[in-house]
Amino acid sequence: MKINIRNEVVVTGMVMKEKFIEITLNVQLSEEEKAVIKENSLDSFVVMDREAPLGKSSGNSHNLLFRNLVDGQDKYKVYLPSEAKYYIEELVERLKKAKDLISANTTLPADVTLEI
């Protein structure tokens, strides 16, 4: 899994200008990683719970799912630089855990023999 996270200040509107920070996540998954996600039905697994982005109503569509990673790009908007920093920090941690979950689903666990 290769990731690239960019952020940029965006100003919209002619009269009522709105300024926000757009964080763009680009993900490149290997064919093996895509296959693991598909074979184990992980596409709807929530990688990161997050607030509804600016301009969107609340609901589950704002969560970052494995299917967003397979699609390759995800965008999220915040107002403050501090929000962007905290979001990116958490995003990186969640993506590390997502990678661990993919890796854990590549093989079956070893057999265990115990005497209790």
Backbone bond lengths (Angstrom), bond angles and torsions (degrees), N, CA, C in turn:
res aa  C-N    CA-C-N  psi(-1)  N-CA   C-N-CA  omega(-1)  CA-C   N-CA-C  phi
1 M - - - 1.448 - - 1.528 107.79 -
2 K 1.307 114.79 124.43 1.458 120.71 175.07 1.522 107.59 -115.40
3 I 1.317 116.19 133.11 1.460 119.32 179.64 1.520 110.51 -125.13
4 N 1.312 114.22 152.40 1.449 122.16 173.80 1.525 106.25 -138.57
5 I 1.326 116.11 127.13 1.461 120.64 -179.88 1.527 107.85 -119.12
6 R 1.308 115.93 122.48 1.467 121.96 178.07 1.522 108.72 -120.32
7 N 1.320 115.51 150.98 1.460 118.67 172.66 1.517 108.73 -137.85
8 E 1.315 114.07 144.52 1.461 119.02 179.73 1.520 109.67 -147.42
9 V 1.311 114.90 150.17 1.453 121.15 176.43 1.523 107.83 -82.28
10 V 1.328 115.21 130.21 1.461 121.74 -178.82 1.526 107.86 -120.58
11 V 1.320 116.51 134.53 1.459 122.48 175.03 1.522 107.06 -119.46
12 T 1.332 116.05 125.17 1.464 120.62 -179.31 1.520 109.76 -121.10
13 G 1.316 116.04 161.02 1.463 121.93 175.86 1.510 112.86 91.33
14 M 1.310 115.42 145.67 1.464 121.82 179.22 1.530 110.24 -87.60
15 V 1.326 116.46 -49.09 1.459 121.20 -176.13 1.527 110.11 -99.72
16 M 1.317 115.80 -56.90 1.466 121.83 -179.72 1.523 108.19 -92.87
17 K 1.293 115.97 81.75 1.462 120.16 -176.13 1.524 110.30 -70.27
18 E 1.325 113.94 136.62 1.461 121.25 176.25 1.522 107.50 -119.97
19 K 1.315 115.06 131.54 1.466 120.95 -179.10 1.529 108.65 -115.71
20 F 1.325 116.06 129.57 1.455 120.53 177.56 1.522 109.26 -148.46
21 I 1.316 115.41 170.95 1.461 121.63 177.51 1.522 107.30 -108.70
22 E 1.315 115.94 124.40 1.460 121.06 178.21 1.526 108.64 -102.71
23 I 1.321 115.70 122.73 1.462 122.05 179.95 1.523 107.20 -103.70
24 T 1.325 115.50 121.36 1.463 120.98 -177.98 1.521 109.51 -110.97
25 L 1.312 115.34 124.07 1.461 122.79 177.37 1.523 108.05 -105.52
26 N 1.313 116.41 122.28 1.465 121.90 173.12 1.522 107.49 -112.04
27 V 1.319 115.74 131.03 1.464 121.41 -177.06 1.524 109.23 -126.35
28 Q 1.323 115.07 134.26 1.465 120.84 172.45 1.525 106.90 -117.42
29 L 1.323 115.52 112.80 1.462 120.76 177.04 1.518 108.55 -99.62
30 S 1.330 115.64 145.56 1.456 119.22 175.03 1.527 108.24 -72.12
31 E 1.311 116.34 163.99 1.470 120.27 177.34 1.532 110.18 -61.14
32 E 1.332 116.94 -36.30 1.465 120.95 178.13 1.530 110.55 -63.66
33 E 1.330 117.50 -43.79 1.469 120.76 179.24 1.526 111.21 -63.83
34 K 1.319 116.89 -41.35 1.471 120.49 176.82 1.522 110.96 -62.14
35 A 1.335 116.23 -40.58 1.467 120.64 179.80 1.526 111.02 -64.98
36 V 1.333 117.41 -41.39 1.472 121.08 179.09 1.528 110.00 -62.17
37 I 1.326 116.96 -43.27 1.466 120.81 178.91 1.525 110.32 -61.64
38 K 1.328 116.59 -44.42 1.470 120.82 -179.11 1.529 111.61 -68.34
39 E 1.329 117.05 -48.05 1.471 121.15 -176.41 1.521 112.63 -64.01
40 N 1.330 117.16 -30.57 1.465 121.09 -177.53 1.529 112.80 -103.01
41 S 1.327 115.82 12.29 1.473 122.07 178.33 1.530 112.55 50.69
42 L 1.328 115.84 45.97 1.457 120.90 -179.09 1.528 112.65 -90.98
43 D 1.328 118.15 -1.27 1.458 120.47 -172.98 1.525 114.27 -59.21
44 S 1.344 118.11 -29.31 1.470 119.90 179.42 1.532 112.26 -99.74
45 F 1.325 116.65 8.65 1.466 121.30 177.43 1.525 109.09 -70.45
46 V 1.339 117.40 133.10 1.464 121.83 -177.89 1.527 109.97 -79.80
47 V 1.319 115.36 117.24 1.466 121.69 176.54 1.521 109.32 -80.18
48 M 1.350 115.74 -39.58 1.464 119.94 -177.35 1.519 110.21 -151.79
49 D 1.343 115.26 124.51 1.466 120.24 171.08 1.522 106.67 -77.63
50 R 1.311 115.78 136.59 1.461 118.17 178.58 1.518 110.58 -150.54
51 E 1.318 114.82 157.91 1.466 121.51 179.04 1.524 109.34 -64.68
52 A 1.318 115.25 156.57 1.461 119.57 175.78 1.526 108.37 -60.69
53 P 1.340 118.24 132.88 1.462 120.15 179.30 1.522 111.97 -63.73
54 L 1.307 116.19 162.80 1.461 121.11 178.95 1.518 110.30 -55.52
55 G 1.317 115.41 135.58 1.452 119.77 177.02 1.517 114.43 81.92
56 K 1.332 118.49 3.01 1.468 121.52 179.99 1.523 108.64 -117.57
57 S 1.314 115.85 147.83 1.452 119.27 175.40 1.518 109.04 -78.22
58 S 1.311 115.42 159.20 1.464 118.30 -179.98 1.523 109.76 -70.24
59 G 1.312 115.27 162.37 1.459 122.81 -176.56 1.512 107.87 151.35
60 N 1.313 117.26 179.99 1.458 120.33 -176.97 1.524 113.63 -79.99
61 S 1.319 118.67 -9.82 1.457 120.63 -175.26 1.531 112.94 -69.03
62 H 1.319 117.70 -10.53 1.457 120.46 -178.49 1.530 112.98 -87.53
63 N 1.327 118.05 -15.39 1.463 120.36 179.38 1.523 111.00 -66.88
64 L 1.316 116.25 146.84 1.465 121.13 176.23 1.524 107.56 -86.79
65 L 1.323 116.43 119.88 1.461 122.85 -177.43 1.521 110.31 -112.16
66 F 1.324 116.48 163.53 1.457 120.13 174.93 1.525 111.17 -57.05
67 R 1.335 117.09 -35.25 1.470 119.59 -179.73 1.527 110.78 -61.17
68 N 1.365 117.92 -32.27 1.460 120.41 175.66 1.521 110.92 -64.86
69 L 1.336 116.41 -36.09 1.462 120.56 179.08 1.523 110.40 -68.91
70 V 1.328 116.47 -40.35 1.462 120.93 179.36 1.529 109.68 -64.87
71 D 1.341 116.41 -37.18 1.470 120.42 178.34 1.524 111.60 -65.57
72 G 1.329 117.25 -23.01 1.460 120.64 173.25 1.504 116.84 100.80
73 Q 1.345 119.26 -25.44 1.462 118.99 -177.84 1.518 110.67 -144.41
74 D 1.330 114.63 142.52 1.452 121.63 177.35 1.524 107.59 -141.06
75 K 1.329 116.44 141.74 1.465 120.98 178.73 1.519 109.22 -124.63
76 Y 1.333 115.03 143.22 1.460 121.31 179.87 1.524 108.27 -142.59
77 K 1.337 116.99 142.10 1.456 121.23 -175.73 1.519 111.79 -116.09
78 V 1.326 116.12 139.59 1.466 123.10 174.67 1.533 107.71 -137.48
79 Y 1.330 116.63 167.36 1.465 120.38 179.86 1.525 113.94 -95.17
80 L 1.321 117.57 -39.76 1.462 120.84 -170.05 1.523 112.68 -106.89
81 P 1.336 117.36 146.84 1.458 120.37 174.73 1.535 112.56 -56.21
82 S 1.324 117.04 -37.29 1.474 119.56 179.21 1.525 110.77 -64.36
83 E 1.337 117.22 -39.09 1.466 120.35 176.76 1.525 110.36 -62.23
84 A 1.326 116.58 -40.83 1.468 120.83 179.14 1.527 110.25 -63.00
85 K 1.320 117.28 -44.11 1.469 120.79 -179.78 1.518 111.34 -62.02
86 Y 1.332 117.31 -47.84 1.467 120.73 -179.63 1.524 111.22 -65.51
87 Y 1.321 116.55 -39.83 1.458 120.37 178.96 1.523 110.82 -62.27
88 I 1.314 117.06 -46.37 1.469 120.71 -178.94 1.519 110.77 -64.34
89 E 1.334 117.92 -40.91 1.473 120.47 177.50 1.525 110.96 -59.07
90 E 1.333 116.01 -48.06 1.469 119.36 179.92 1.522 111.10 -66.50
91 L 1.320 117.08 -39.01 1.458 121.49 179.42 1.528 110.85 -58.64
92 V 1.316 117.01 -45.04 1.471 120.89 179.70 1.530 110.04 -61.99
93 E 1.324 117.92 -43.89 1.472 120.91 178.74 1.525 111.13 -62.66
94 R 1.323 117.24 -43.03 1.468 121.34 179.77 1.525 111.44 -66.20
95 L 1.329 117.06 -36.46 1.466 119.82 178.78 1.528 110.97 -69.14
96 K 1.323 117.34 -33.80 1.473 120.32 175.08 1.527 109.93 -63.06
97 K 1.335 116.28 -42.65 1.471 120.44 178.38 1.532 111.05 -66.73
98 A 1.325 116.25 -36.34 1.469 120.07 177.35 1.526 110.20 -63.58
99 K 1.326 116.29 -41.89 1.471 120.79 177.70 1.526 109.88 -62.36
100 D 1.331 117.30 -42.28 1.471 121.09 177.49 1.526 111.08 -60.74
101 L 1.335 116.88 -40.57 1.463 120.72 179.62 1.521 111.05 -65.42
102 I 1.315 116.70 -41.02 1.465 119.87 176.66 1.522 109.81 -61.59
103 S 1.316 116.78 -47.29 1.474 121.37 -179.66 1.522 111.65 -61.32
104 A 1.331 116.92 -39.58 1.465 121.16 -179.26 1.528 111.87 -66.74
105 N 1.315 117.37 -22.16 1.461 121.28 -178.67 1.519 113.54 -95.99
106 T 1.323 117.87 8.56 1.464 119.66 179.87 1.518 112.80 -81.33
107 T 1.329 117.28 -27.84 1.471 120.72 -178.98 1.524 110.60 -138.78
108 L 1.313 114.87 160.32 1.458 120.30 174.81 1.523 109.23 -76.86
109 P 1.333 117.25 153.60 1.459 118.93 176.36 1.532 110.45 -67.68
110 A 1.316 116.11 156.60 1.458 121.40 177.99 1.525 110.36 -68.26
111 D 1.321 116.73 151.10 1.459 120.62 174.95 1.524 109.67 -65.20
112 V 1.316 116.17 149.22 1.454 121.48 -178.40 1.526 108.36 -124.14
113 T 1.323 115.39 131.55 1.456 120.94 173.82 1.509 107.19 -122.21
114 L 1.354 116.63 126.37 1.460 121.13 -177.46 1.516 110.19 -133.50
115 E 1.281 113.93 153.16 1.457 120.05 168.70 1.507 106.71 -119.55
116 I 1.339 114.60 119.31 1.461 118.48 -175.76 1.514 109.68 -114.27
